[in-house]
């Protein structure tokens, strides 16, 4: 069994023998390649339109490359295990720019709120593309990442779980609406073999899940909670729980995972962030759709950098913008596009809805399981 410490980052699978053992043995795609692409772009258009409508966002362009010195790149966690693709660029420059391919646009979006003059309650949504080279590549983890990265200006008095919950419920409404839309247009997706998504999410704190399953590592705790509630939003990811470990490692400079919150029964917990997870009836595994949260302010940025032993970053332009109050308070997140398509279109592999590089061994295993990986 995976240890709690080893389970804090990464996909949770580390060998192709294990991938072979978890892929479904009775899989048959409900849509062919052409239908899949048609349904995929229908879902994409619907989600972008409805997300902008529900959260008062506007679609904007998004960088693929950022300057290392800006501090804009998303480091994903704080253990140094996932580093961005980096290269010098700028022919003829005495000192080339240290370009980095984004791992996510998390921090750039907050700067962009100011750049696009977004006011309170307004925000942006991007069709983000990224590379995360340090994943083990399996059926639901790819080096190619596509997300709807969104960000919205908020007020100081909205920095609470009630506000975060309201935002999450709006996002879930959009995902449910997309399911209905593609199912209506492609009736083959409606089958007794796989249930539809529940109407509502179950909201629960990471500490409460640990209370239920104190001896299990994080991913196994998530798997267990999804047996009772097939779609959940887990609050409070990043702050050490009662066992001394966070539910999962989170970067110190975007989501606020340190702010104290109070449960309905009066217990003190931490974190103004969380993840949407669902049970995937095709793969019969936990399936993460989105990570989001209320972003750090000047005070919590300092606290989290100190807790993470990363105070050396405090002088980077992005971080100074928060410390000096130059960047707006915001809430934001990323919704995995291929992850959503995979779920809504009843697919067993990300490679059925997106084109990227896969190891030959994984392709051979997938073919054995009747999974048609695009190339």
Secondary structure, DSSP 4 states (H G I P E B T S, - for coil): ---TTGGGSS-S---HHHHHHHS-SS---SS-HHHHHHHHHHHHHHHHHHHHHHHTEEEE---SEEEGGGT-S---SSSS-----EEEE-TT-SS-EEEEE-S--HHHHHHHHHHTT--TT-EEEEEEEEE-TTS--BTTB-SEEEEEEEEEE--GGG-SHHHHHHHHHHHHHHHHHHHHHHHHH-GGG-BTTBPPPPSSPEEEEHHHHHHH-TTS-HHHHHHHHHHH-SEEEEE--SSB-TTSSBSS---SSSB---SEEE-TTS-EEE-SEEEEEEEETTTTEEEEEEEEEEBP-HHHHHHHHHHTT-GGGGGSHHHHHHHTT-S--EEEEEEEHHHHHHHHTT-S-GGGTS-----HHHHHHHHHTT-----
